[in-house]
């Protein structure tokens, strides 16, 4: 199915990592999709939608996350879809679908927010903003005459993702305006927040110490890797929301889009933002986190070939730094490859799980602090070979029913050191066969 790659993979612990869903897709997803398609062809619209929504329900430890709920009668189907800070509420009849998300109360809006909402309307394809007597909302209306599962997936995805983004944007840019309809959000455990805050400070201390070791001239490329890696690492491992996420993502986007600005200037912008993060108190930091249900992955689908090209280019850069005697940045690049890939590529669930496993190994102390396993002993600089191979084999075995030629040649992994392991691991990732049955 075309949307399978929009889903995040299952984590081995209760803590979520990365953007979007952190769950497994419905094991009957393909069967439910086919039933939905057939029901649409037969004009059994309510059944078609019901099958489709069931196919989008995701699971953790084989238990439904209830990210979609519905109530079907003879005449209508009412539903809710959860996407982070947004709760999509809708009603479907034989003739049409109507769905909406409540953002803020109309009486609380400012001129600046109203202007923002008007501008956003021009950026959307299916949904649009409006106001009723009480609220500012984002809505979607579809005529059911010619619909199919493919035609309803992307409009609903747009509604859910954009309303979630805009609610977080409002908190970031208009903090005086309270959000509405966020009772479904859950606060993070205080112990988890403390671990994340301490880890953030540790990362910043490490990068400050690392920058001092760089050569005094021609170090812009190395600084880029260091600063981009810490921001990508914060995004994937800590998963901040609201203001931190909004500003962090803008800094990353600006770095890659501002070709007219010197590399030194772009690095300085990243450095300044890292300094801002360092100054955050625990209380300020904690206001940027919550736990929620997710249905759609925000990252667009990418081809396996695109990923392989990126890994090849990155490995060539590692060779250049080795040949020119700049060893201090090489471990950072090995981490950067994984975090950049998870941030930018909408890759299939197999590769996501494999990347996440590498991230667990490369950042073992952090995962251990969250009680999420230990595949590498940083103090002894020792890889847990047996546990790693077992985990990789489990990942592959889950997907071999779909990918008949999927095989991991784990005997080609180099366990001599973490850097050598990482290099061999990326080489392994470049040689997978995803031909479907």
C-alpha positions as CSV (number, residue, x, y, z in Angstrom):
1,X,0.0,0.0,0.0
2,X,1.3,3.4,-0.9
3,X,1.0,4.8,2.7
4,X,2.7,2.0,4.5
5,X,5.9,3.9,4.7
6,X,4.2,6.8,6.5
7,X,4.2,4.8,9.7
8,X,6.9,4.8,12.4
9,X,8.3,1.5,13.8
10,X,7.8,-0.2,17.1
11,X,10.1,0.8,19.9
12,X,11.4,-1.9,22.4
13,X,10.5,0.3,25.4
14,X,7.7,2.5,26.6
15,X,9.5,5.7,25.5
16,X,8.8,7.1,22.1
17,X,11.5,8.3,19.7
18,X,11.3,10.3,16.5
19,X,8.3,12.1,14.9
20,X,4.9,10.7,13.9
21,X,3.7,7.3,15.2
22,X,5.8,5.0,17.3
23,X,3.8,1.9,16.7
24,X,3.2,-1.1,14.4
25,X,0.6,-0.9,11.6
26,X,-2.4,-3.1,11.7
27,X,-1.4,-6.7,10.9
28,X,-4.5,-6.9,8.7
29,X,-3.8,-3.6,7.0
30,X,-3.7,-4.9,3.5
31,X,-6.8,-7.1,3.9
32,X,-8.7,-4.2,5.4
33,X,-7.6,-1.9,2.6
34,X,-8.9,-4.4,0.0
35,X,-12.2,-4.6,1.8
36,X,-12.5,-0.8,1.9
37,X,-11.7,-0.6,-1.9
38,X,-14.4,-3.2,-2.7
39,X,-17.0,-1.6,-0.5
40,X,-16.4,1.8,-2.2
41,X,-16.8,0.2,-5.6
42,X,-20.1,-1.4,-4.4
43,X,-21.2,2.0,-3.0
44,X,-21.3,0.7,0.6
45,X,-19.8,3.9,1.8
46,X,-20.0,3.6,5.5
47,X,-18.6,0.1,5.5
48,X,-15.8,1.3,3.2
49,X,-14.8,4.1,5.6
50,X,-15.0,1.7,8.6
51,X,-12.6,-0.8,6.9
52,X,-10.3,2.1,6.0
53,X,-10.2,3.5,9.5
54,X,-9.5,0.1,10.9
55,X,-6.5,-0.2,8.6
56,X,-5.0,2.9,10.0
57,X,-5.3,1.9,13.7
58,X,-1.8,1.2,15.0
59,X,-0.5,-1.1,17.8
60,X,2.0,-1.2,20.6
61,X,2.8,-4.7,22.0
62,X,0.0,-6.1,19.9
63,X,-2.5,-3.8,21.6
64,X,-4.5,-1.2,19.8
65,X,-3.4,2.4,20.5
66,X,-7.0,3.6,19.8
67,X,-5.6,6.4,17.6
68,X,-8.8,6.1,15.7
69,X,-12.2,5.6,17.2
70,X,-15.6,5.3,15.5
71,X,-19.3,4.8,16.1
72,X,-21.2,3.4,13.1
73,X,-25.0,3.4,12.7
74,X,-27.2,2.6,9.8
75,X,-27.2,6.2,8.6
76,X,-23.8,7.6,9.6
77,X,-20.3,7.0,10.9
78,X,-18.8,9.3,13.5
79,X,-15.1,9.1,14.1
80,X,-12.1,10.7,15.9
81,X,-8.5,10.6,14.6
82,X,-5.7,11.6,17.0
83,X,-2.5,13.3,15.7
84,X,-0.4,14.7,18.5
85,X,-2.0,17.9,19.7
86,X,-5.0,17.6,17.3
87,X,-8.2,15.6,17.6
88,X,-10.0,15.3,14.3
89,X,-13.7,14.9,14.8
90,X,-15.9,13.9,11.8
91,X,-19.1,12.5,10.5
92,X,-19.7,10.5,7.4
93,X,-23.0,9.9,5.6
94,X,-23.6,8.0,2.3
95,X,-23.2,11.3,0.5
96,X,-20.2,13.1,2.2
97,X,-17.5,13.4,4.8
98,X,-17.1,16.3,7.1
99,X,-14.2,16.6,9.6
100,X,-12.8,19.4,11.7
101,X,-10.2,20.3,14.3
102,X,-10.7,22.9,17.0
103,X,-7.6,25.2,17.4
104,X,-8.4,28.2,19.6
105,X,-11.4,30.3,20.8
106,X,-12.3,33.0,18.4
107,X,-12.4,35.7,21.2
108,X,-8.7,35.0,22.0
109,X,-7.3,35.5,18.6
110,X,-5.1,38.4,17.6
111,X,-4.7,40.2,14.3
112,X,-1.4,38.5,13.8
113,X,-2.9,35.0,14.3
114,X,-5.8,35.8,11.9
115,X,-3.3,36.9,9.3
116,X,-1.3,33.6,9.8
117,X,-4.5,31.5,9.4
118,X,-5.3,33.3,6.1
119,X,-1.9,32.7,4.7
120,X,-2.1,29.0,5.7
121,X,-5.3,28.6,3.7
122,X,-3.3,29.2,0.5
123,X,-0.8,26.5,1.5
124,X,-3.4,23.7,1.9
125,X,-4.8,21.5,-0.9
126,X,-7.8,19.8,0.7
127,X,-8.6,21.5,4.0
128,X,-9.3,25.1,5.0
129,X,-9.6,27.3,8.0
130,X,-12.9,28.9,9.2
131,X,-14.5,30.3,12.3
132,X,-17.9,29.6,13.8
133,X,-19.5,31.5,16.7
134,X,-16.9,30.2,19.2
135,X,-13.8,28.7,17.6
136,X,-11.2,28.9,14.9
137,X,-11.1,25.5,13.2
138,X,-9.6,23.6,10.3
139,X,-12.1,21.6,8.3
140,X,-12.4,19.1,5.5
141,X,-15.4,18.3,3.3
142,X,-15.4,15.4,0.8
143,X,-18.0,14.3,-1.7
144,X,-18.3,10.5,-1.5
145,X,-19.4,9.8,-5.1
146,X,-16.0,8.9,-6.6
147,X,-13.9,8.2,-3.5
148,X,-11.6,5.3,-2.8
149,X,-9.1,4.6,0.0
150,X,-6.3,6.3,-1.9
151,X,-8.4,9.5,-2.4
152,X,-9.3,9.9,1.3
153,X,-5.9,9.1,2.8
154,X,-4.1,12.2,1.8
155,X,-6.9,14.7,2.6
156,X,-7.3,13.3,6.1
157,X,-3.5,13.2,6.5
158,X,-3.3,16.9,5.5
159,X,-6.0,17.8,8.0
160,X,-4.4,15.9,10.8
161,X,-0.8,16.9,10.2
162,X,-1.4,20.6,9.5
163,X,-3.7,21.1,12.5
164,X,-1.1,19.5,14.7
165,X,1.6,21.7,13.3
166,X,-0.4,24.9,13.6
167,X,-1.5,24.2,17.2
168,X,2.2,23.8,18.1
169,X,3.0,26.9,16.1
170,X,0.4,28.9,18.1
171,X,2.0,27.8,21.4
172,X,5.4,28.8,20.0
173,X,4.6,32.2,18.4
174,X,1.4,33.2,20.3
175,X,2.0,32.0,23.8
176,X,-0.7,34.3,25.2
177,X,-3.4,32.4,23.2
178,X,-4.6,29.2,24.9
179,X,-5.1,26.1,22.8
180,X,-8.5,24.3,22.9
181,X,-9.4,20.7,22.8
182,X,-6.1,19.3,24.1
183,X,-7.4,17.3,27.0
184,X,-6.2,14.1,25.3
185,X,-2.5,15.1,25.8
186,X,-0.6,13.4,28.6
187,X,2.2,14.9,30.7
188,X,5.5,13.1,30.7
189,X,6.8,11.4,33.8
190,X,9.0,13.8,35.8
191,X,11.8,11.3,36.0
192,X,11.8,11.0,32.2
193,X,11.9,14.7,31.8
194,X,14.8,15.0,34.2
195,X,16.7,12.3,32.2
196,X,16.1,14.2,29.0
197,X,17.1,17.5,30.4
198,X,20.3,16.1,31.9
199,X,21.1,14.5,28.6
200,X,20.6,17.7,26.7
201,X,23.1,19.5,29.0
202,X,25.5,16.6,28.6
203,X,25.3,16.8,24.8
204,X,25.9,20.5,24.9
205,X,28.9,20.1,27.1
206,X,30.3,17.5,24.8
207,X,29.9,19.6,21.7
208,X,31.5,22.6,23.4
209,X,34.5,20.5,24.3
210,X,34.7,18.9,20.8
211,X,34.7,22.3,19.0
212,X,37.8,23.3,21.0
213,X,39.7,20.3,19.5
214,X,39.0,21.3,15.9
215,X,41.8,22.8,13.8
216,X,42.0,26.6,13.9
217,X,41.6,26.9,10.2
218,X,39.3,25.3,7.6
219,X,37.0,23.7,10.2
220,X,33.6,24.9,8.9
221,X,32.6,21.5,7.6
222,X,33.4,19.8,10.8
223,X,31.5,22.4,12.8
224,X,28.5,21.8,10.6
225,X,28.5,18.1,11.3
226,X,28.8,18.7,15.1
227,X,26.0,21.3,15.3
228,X,23.6,19.6,12.9
229,X,24.1,16.3,14.6
230,X,23.2,17.6,18.0
231,X,20.0,19.2,16.8
232,X,19.0,16.1,14.9
233,X,19.8,14.0,17.9
234,X,17.7,16.2,20.2
235,X,14.8,15.9,17.8
236,X,14.9,12.1,17.5
237,X,16.0,11.1,21.0
238,X,14.3,13.8,23.2
239,X,11.3,14.5,20.9
240,X,10.5,18.0,22.1
241,X,7.3,19.7,21.1
242,X,6.0,23.3,20.9
243,X,8.6,26.0,20.9
244,X,11.7,23.9,21.0
245,X,10.5,21.7,18.1
246,X,9.4,24.7,16.1
247,X,12.6,26.6,16.4
248,X,14.9,23.6,16.1
249,X,13.2,22.5,12.8
250,X,13.5,26.1,11.5
251,X,17.2,26.2,12.3
252,X,17.8,23.0,10.4
253,X,15.7,24.0,7.5
254,X,17.4,27.4,7.3
255,X,20.9,25.8,7.3
256,X,20.1,23.7,4.2
257,X,18.1,26.3,2.3
258,X,20.3,29.4,2.8
259,X,22.8,28.7,0.0
260,X,23.6,32.4,-0.4
261,X,24.8,32.6,3.3
262,X,28.3,31.5,4.1
263,X,28.9,28.2,5.9
264,X,30.5,30.1,8.8
265,X,27.4,32.2,9.2
266,X,25.1,29.2,9.1
267,X,27.2,27.4,11.7
268,X,27.1,30.5,13.9
269,X,23.3,30.5,13.8
270,X,23.3,26.8,14.9
271,X,25.8,27.6,17.7
272,X,23.7,30.4,19.0
273,X,20.6,28.2,19.2
274,X,22.5,25.5,21.0
275,X,23.6,28.2,23.5
276,X,19.9,29.1,23.9
277,X,19.0,25.5,24.7
278,X,21.8,25.4,27.3
279,X,20.3,28.3,29.1
280,X,16.9,26.6,29.5
281,X,15.8,25.8,33.0
282,X,14.3,22.4,33.8
283,X,10.9,24.1,34.1
284,X,11.1,25.9,30.8
285,X,12.4,22.7,29.1
286,X,9.6,20.6,30.6
287,X,6.8,22.8,29.1
288,X,7.8,21.6,25.7
289,X,6.9,17.9,26.1
290,X,3.7,15.8,26.1
291,X,2.7,12.3,25.2
292,X,0.0,11.7,22.6
293,X,-1.4,9.3,20.0
294,X,-0.4,9.6,16.3
295,X,-1.9,8.3,13.1
296,X,0.2,9.7,10.3
297,X,3.9,10.1,9.7
298,X,4.9,13.7,8.7
299,X,7.8,12.6,6.5
300,X,7.2,12.1,2.8
301,X,7.9,8.7,1.3
302,X,11.4,8.3,-0.1
303,X,12.9,5.6,-2.3
304,X,15.5,3.1,-1.1
305,X,17.9,4.3,-3.8
306,X,17.8,7.9,-2.4
307,X,18.9,6.6,0.9
308,X,21.7,4.4,-0.5
309,X,23.0,7.5,-2.4
310,X,23.1,9.5,0.8
311,X,25.0,6.7,2.7
312,X,27.5,6.4,-0.1
313,X,28.1,10.2,-0.2
314,X,28.5,10.2,3.6
315,X,30.9,7.3,3.7
316,X,33.1,9.1,1.1
317,X,33.2,12.1,3.4
318,X,34.3,9.9,6.2
319,X,37.1,8.5,4.0
320,X,38.2,12.1,3.2
321,X,38.4,13.1,6.9
322,X,40.3,9.9,7.6
323,X,42.8,10.5,4.8
324,X,43.3,14.1,5.9
325,X,43.8,13.2,9.6
326,X,40.7,14.6,11.2
327,X,39.7,11.7,13.4
328,X,37.8,13.8,16.0
329,X,34.8,14.4,13.7
330,X,34.4,10.8,12.3
331,X,32.3,9.4,15.2
332,X,30.0,12.3,14.9
333,X,29.4,11.7,11.1
334,X,28.6,8.0,11.9
335,X,25.8,9.2,14.1
336,X,24.8,12.0,11.8
337,X,24.1,9.6,8.9
338,X,21.4,7.8,11.0
339,X,19.8,10.8,12.5
340,X,19.7,12.7,9.2
341,X,18.2,9.7,7.5
342,X,15.5,9.3,10.1
343,X,14.7,13.0,10.0
344,X,14.5,13.4,6.2
345,X,13.6,10.1,4.6
346,X,10.2,8.4,4.6
347,X,11.7,5.0,4.6
348,X,10.0,1.6,5.1
349,X,9.5,0.1,8.5
350,X,12.4,-2.4,8.1
351,X,15.0,0.3,7.5
352,X,13.6,2.4,10.2
353,X,13.9,-0.4,12.7
354,X,17.5,-1.1,11.6
355,X,18.4,2.6,11.9
356,X,16.8,2.8,15.3
357,X,18.9,-0.2,16.4
358,X,22.1,1.5,15.3
359,X,21.0,4.6,17.1
360,X,20.5,2.5,20.3
361,X,24.0,1.2,19.9
362,X,25.6,4.5,19.2
363,X,23.8,6.2,22.1
364,X,23.8,3.3,24.5
365,X,24.1,5.3,27.8
366,X,21.0,7.4,27.1
367,X,18.9,4.3,26.2
368,X,20.2,2.6,29.4
369,X,19.1,5.6,31.5
370,X,15.6,5.2,30.1
371,X,15.7,1.4,30.8
372,X,15.5,0.7,27.0
373,X,18.2,-1.9,26.7
374,X,22.0,-1.9,26.4
375,X,23.6,-3.1,23.2
376,X,26.9,-1.3,23.8
377,X,29.1,-0.8,26.9
378,X,30.5,2.7,26.4
379,X,32.9,2.3,29.4
380,X,34.4,-0.9,28.2
381,X,33.9,0.1,24.5
382,X,32.4,-3.4,24.0
383,X,29.6,-4.3,21.6
384,X,27.1,-7.0,22.7
385,X,27.5,-9.1,19.6
386,X,25.0,-11.8,20.5
387,X,22.2,-9.4,21.5
388,X,22.8,-7.2,18.4
389,X,22.7,-10.1,15.9
390,X,19.6,-11.5,17.6
391,X,17.8,-8.2,17.4
392,X,18.7,-7.8,13.7
393,X,17.5,-11.3,12.9
394,X,14.2,-10.6,14.8
395,X,13.7,-7.4,12.7
396,X,14.3,-9.2,9.4
397,X,12.2,-12.3,10.3
398,X,9.1,-10.1,11.0
399,X,9.2,-8.8,7.4
400,X,10.3,-11.8,5.3
401,X,6.7,-12.8,4.6
402,X,6.4,-9.5,2.6
403,X,10.0,-9.2,1.3
404,X,10.9,-12.7,0.1
405,X,14.6,-12.0,-0.6
406,X,15.3,-9.9,2.5
407,X,18.5,-11.1,4.2
408,X,21.0,-9.6,6.6
409,X,24.5,-10.9,6.2
410,X,25.4,-10.2,9.9
411,X,28.7,-12.2,9.5
412,X,30.0,-9.2,7.5
413,X,29.5,-6.8,10.5
414,X,32.8,-5.7,12.1
415,X,32.6,-5.7,15.9
416,X,36.2,-4.6,16.4
417,X,35.2,-1.0,17.5
418,X,32.1,1.2,17.4
419,X,33.4,3.2,14.4
420,X,34.2,0.0,12.4
421,X,30.9,-1.5,13.3
422,X,29.0,1.6,12.2
423,X,30.8,1.6,8.8
424,X,30.1,-2.0,8.2
425,X,26.4,-1.5,9.4
426,X,25.9,1.2,6.8
427,X,27.4,-1.0,4.1
428,X,24.9,-3.7,5.2
429,X,22.0,-1.3,4.9
430,X,23.0,-0.5,1.3
431,X,22.6,-4.1,0.2
432,X,19.1,-5.1,1.1
433,X,16.5,-6.6,-1.3
434,X,13.0,-5.2,-0.9
435,X,11.3,-7.1,-3.7
436,X,7.8,-7.8,-2.5
437,X,5.9,-11.1,-2.9
